[in-house]
């Protein structure tokens, strides 16, 4: 330290910057870096797990998933399965035993659906035509009314939200009117005596008062407004319970190609069909497209409109479902879960019929069902059951089931079936990778449906007819 004449003290570090001046600079630099890192993180692309493929461009591995990713997969539980398979209100006995049927049915049940309507969602190429006929015959045997709808996947949300509005553009395809003593069946609009049914317009009040089960190429959620106090998965008030059948997506796709050939009169051989399928899938993947046919049925009418608008007007998507392929598949999966649908699988037709038998034929019946009527319908369509048995303490056990008879509709061509085409396609490993990529979101939906089906069937086998509705 040195002394000056003025008497002031000169410090050796006087000329260095003050720490109070350096600290704000450091904080500013830190905040800038943090802001830059957060900004970059907001643009990270979500890349879902995908199978590697040497012929797939890297750009195809990037799928925009801004809102929904695979980890959001809902969990289907044993408790939900029990609710899904709870017995319905139908009372089905022998077809010719009308007096006994009336005695078992609650007052007024001959003219009402007892607060429950079933809806069969016919997903393309899942044995739906067979199941439509099955439900037609089952409803008739149980003295219930079945209505088959057509041209209904484009149902306008506004038409079902309006209490008295007509469901547009849906059309009635056929009716099985089993209510009352003068039962009648009307096949196709314009069929003999069809006008005698006096069905009225296709609307919520009409279905609430006259229909017990409807189906066809319809969407989940079509019947949500039939009851004023409707609930999705049961409970108090009216409820619409949905039934969905699904199938392996590769087989569905191939079956669809063969069906289109049949209806258009094209007589193509195995090599021609295989080449057509390979070319179509290669072109679709070249355009970064995925197969999502089931979304025509598993998205609700409102979701269809929302996702369509989201795709066509990307600049105005606030509040709308995301348009990515995986996001839409997740939306369908969530619908299966939230509606808690009864799930059948074409590959397990006997199990599927066992679930339906439990739902439709086990509501408080105190005696074994007769070997005709509704029981005969199940046997006709492939379910063999043993008689009901009781153990030493009076507990009912579920009959054993076996698969016979009916599966998915077989191709009418002896030399060209779905299985033959699938087997031929499987010989090309490169195509298999491309096909798996093309149907992977359909497979994601189907895999979840398998989980639901397996748990529901296990509940039927374990609990049998003791589940309380």
N, C-alpha and C positions, 0 to 999 in steps of 0.2 A: 504494500500500500504506500502511495507517495503523497506528500503534502504539497499543496499549491499555495501561492501567496494569498489567494482569496480565502483560503481556509476550507475550501470544499474538498470532499473526498472523491478520488477517482477510482472506480472499481474496475478490475481487469476484465470482467465479462459484460461491461456496459454496452458494448456495440453488438452483442448477439441478440437475435429475435426473442421477444418475450414468449413464454409458454402459453400465455393467454391469447396470443395471436396465432399460434400453431394449432391449438386444439380445434377451433372451428373449421380449419382447413381439412384436418384429418376426418372429422365427422362428415363434412360435405362429400369428400371422396368416397367414404364408406357407403353413404346413402346412395350415391350414384351407381356404385357397383351393385348394391343390393337391388336397386330398381331395374338395372339392366338384366340381372339374373332372373328376376320374376317375370320380366317381359319376355325373355327367351323361353321360359318354361310354359308360358301360355300358348306357345305355338308348337309344342311337341306333338308329333303325329302319333296317334294310337295305332299300334300294329297288332292285330289279333294273331294268335298262333295259327299257322297255316302249314300245310305239308309243302316240303320243298319240291320244286319241279324245274328241271333244267330248261324246259321249253317255255317257262312262264316269265315274262318280262318283270323286272324288279318293281316297276310301277304298279303292278297288279297286287303287290303285297301291302299296299297302303290303302286302307279302307277308312273313310271318315266316320268316326263314331263319337260325335261331340257330347252325347248325353248318356248313352247306355253302353255298358261293356259287359263281357261275359261274367265277371264276378258278381253281377247283380242277379244272377239266376235265382229264381224263387225256390224255396225248399218245400217239397210236397211231403206231408207227414201222414202217419198212420191215422191220426185223428181226422184229418181232412178226408181220407179215403173212407172212413166209417160214415161220415156225413154224406159223401157222394153216393154210396150204395144203399142208403137207408130205404126201406120198402116204401113204395108209393101207396096211394089210396085206392088203387084198383082192387076190385073183388072179382076174381075170375074163377068160374066153375065150368062144368060141362056146358057145351053150346046149347044143348037141348033142354037144359035144366033151368029154364027161365024163372020159374016160380021160386026155386031155391036161391037163384041169383038176386031176385028182388028182395027176398027176405034178409039176405046178408048185406045188401047195400043200404047205406044210411038214407034217411028220408030226403027225397029230392035229388038223389045222386043220379037218377036216370036222365035228368035234364041239366046237370051241372058237372063240371070237371073237378069238383071237390077242392078247389083252390090250388090245384096243381096241373100244369100243362107240361107235357114233354115235347122237346123239339129235337129232331134228328138233323144234324148238319151233315149233308152228303158231300164230303170232300171228294174231288175228282179222282176216279180210278181207285176206290177203296172198298169194292164190293157194295157200293151204295145202292145200285139197282136191286140187288138181292135183298138188301136190308129194307128198302122201301116196301117191297112186296111182303116181307116179313112183318113189318109194322102194320101194314094194311090188314093182313090176316089176323094178327094178334088183337088189334083194336076191334075188329069185327067179332072175334071169338069172345072178347071180354065185354061186348056191348058198349063199346066206346066209339068215338068218332075220330077218324084219321083224315087229314087233308094233306095232299101233296102239292107243293108249290113249285112253280117254274119261273124263270127270268127274275130271280129275286136277289141275286148277288149285288145288283146295282141299286138296291133299295135306298130311297132318299131318306135321310135322317128326319127331315121335317115331316114326312108323311107318317112316321110312327110316333113322333113327339106330340102330334095333334091327336087329341082323344078320339075324335070321330073321323079323322081323315083316312082316306084309302091308302093302303100300302102300295105305293107306286115304285116300280112298274110290275109288281108281282102278279102272277096269274095262277088260278087253280088248275091243277093238272088232273087230279083224281080225288075221289071222296069215298070213304068207307063209313057209312052211317050205321053204326051198330046200336045206337040208343033206342029205347022203346021196344015194343013187341014187333012192330013192322019194320024190321031191319032191311036195309037196301044198300047196294053198292053201285056207285056210279063211276065208271072208268072213263077218263078223258072228258074234257069239256065238249059238249055236243053229243055225248053218248046217250043211249036210250034212257029216257026218264030222268036225265040229269037235272032238268029244270024243276022237277018236283021237290028237289031238296030245299029250295028256297033259302039258299045259304046267305044271301045278301052280299054286301060289298066286303072286301077283304080289309078289315079294320080291327082295332083293338077291342071294341065292344062285341063284335061278332065272334072273335076267337074266344073271348072270355066266357061267352054264354053257350057256344055251340061246339067247341073243339076241345078234345082231350089230348091229342098228339098231332103235331104237324111236322113236315120235313121236306127235304129236297135240297137243291143247291141254294141254300140260305146261309146267312152269316150268323156267327155268334152275336147275341145281343138283339136279334130281330124281334124277339118277343118281350123285350125288357119293359115295354110300356103297356102290355096287355092288361095288367092289373094296376090300379091306381097306387097301391101300396106294395108294389112288387119288390121282392128281395132276390139277390143273386143266388145265394147258397142255402136258402132254407130259412126256417124260423116262422115268425108270425106273419100272417097275410099271405096273399097269393104269391106263387113262385113258378117260374119257368125253369125246368131242369133240362139242360142240354146234353145230348148224346153225340159223340164224335167217334168215328172210326178212322184210323190212319194205317199206313202201310210203308214198307221200305221205299225210300224215294227213288232209287234206281229202277225198281220194278214198276213203280207208278209211272215214271217217265216213259219207259219202254212200252208199257201197256197202253199209255195214251197215244203213242205213235201208231201202234197196231190198230187201235180203235179208229183213229182218223183215217187210216188206210181203208178200213172196212167200210166206214160210212161214205167215203168218197169213191168207193169202187176200184181202188188201186190194188192190183194183184201183184205185189212185189214179193220177191223171194228173200231168203235169208241174207244173202250178200248185199242186195240192194237196200234192205232195211238197215243193216249194220252200217253201211257206208253213209246212208242218210243221217243216222243218229250221230256218227262221228263228225260229219261235216257241220251239222247244226251246233253241236256243243263246241267245236273248235271256233266257229264263227262267233258264238255267243261270248266265249271267254276272250276272244280277240277284242270284242267291244266291252269287255269288263262287266258282263252281265252274269247274273246268277238266276237259277230256277227258283221261283217262289210261288208256285201255283196254289199252295194251301192258304196263302194270305188272302185269296179271294173269298175264303170262308171263315178264317180264324181271326180276322180283324173285324171290328164292329162297323156298322154303317157309318157312324160318325168318324171313326178312325180312317176308314177308306177315303172319305172326303178330305180329312185333314192331311193325310200323307200325300194324296194327289196334289193338293194345293202346295204342299211343302216342296214337292218335286218340281212343280211348274213355276213357282215364284220364290226362288231361293232368297231373294232380297227381303221377303216379308214372311219370316217363319216363327215369329215370336208366339209362344204358347202352343205351337203345333208339334206333333211327334216328329222325331228325326227321320230322315229319309234314307239313311244308310241301310244296306241289306241286312246286316246283323242287328241293327236297331229295330227294324220291322219284325225280324224273327223273334227278338226278345219281347216285343209287344204281343205277338201271338202267343208266346209261351206264358206270359203274364195273364193273358185272357184265359187260357186253359186252367191256370192256377186259380185265378180270382172267381171265375164262374164255377170252378170245381166240377168240371164236366165228367160225365160217365164216359170212360174211354174204352173202346173196343179196338183190337188190333186184328187186321185181316189174317195175319199169319197164325193167330191163336183164336180161331173162330169158336171153338168149343168153350174156351175160357170166357170169351166175350159174351157168348150166349148164357153161360152160367151166371155172370154178373147181371145181365138183363133179367134172367129168370128170377133172381133174388129180388130185384127192384120191383118187378111187375107182379109176381105171383106169390109173395110171401108176407102180405100185409095182414097180420092178425088171423090168418086162417087156422081154424081149430081142428080141421080134418084134412087128410091127404087129398090132394087134387085128383080129380077123375082123370082117367086115361083118354080123354078126348078134349075137345075145345082148345083152350089156350095151351095146355100141356102138349097136346098133339102138334101144335104149331112149332113149339120148340124142338120136338123130336124130328119133325119134317125138315127143319133147317139145320140139323146136325148135332143136336145135343141129346146124348143118351144118359139117362139118369136112373139110379137105383131108387127103390121106394124109400120114403122117409123112415128113419129108425130112431129109437130112443134108447139111451143108456139106462143103467140101473136106477138112476135117480131122476129120470124123466126129462133129461135134456135132449133136445132134438139135435141131430147131426146132419150136416149137409150131404146130399147125395153125391156119389162119385160121378165124375163126368168123363166122357171120352169123345174124341173128334171123329165124326163120320159125316158123310154126305156133302154138305155145302161149304165151300170156301169162296174165294174170289171167283168171279165169272171167268171161265176158261175161254180161250180163243176158239172160235169155231173152225179155225184152220188146223187140220191135223198135223201139218208139217211145219207150222210156224206158230210157236207159242211164246209167251213172255219169257219163260225160263230158258228156252232155246236161244233167244236173242241175247239175253243177259249172259249166258254161258259163252257165247261167241265173242261178245264184247270184252269179257274178262280175259281173253287170250292176249289182248293188246295192253301191255303194262303202261305204256305211255297214255293211252286213252283212259285207262282206269284212274290214273292220277288226275287227268283233266276232268273226268266225270265226277270224281269225289269232290274236286274243288267246285264244280258247277252246282252240285246239289247239297253242299255242306250246310247251308242254313236250313234247308228242308230237313236234313238229317238231325240238326240240332233240335228242331221242333219235335221230330219223331222220337228222338231219344228221351226227351222229357215226357212225351206221351207214354212211352214204354214204362217209365218209372211210375206214372200214375196208374196205368193198367195193372202192373204187377202188384202194387200195394192194394188196389181195390180187389183184385182177385184173391189175394192172401186174406183179406178181411172176410170175404165171402166164405172161403174155405175154413177159416178159423172160427168165425162167429156164427156162420150159418143163418138160421132164421130167428136168432134171438136178439138182433139189433132193434132197439126201440126207435120207431120213427118219431 
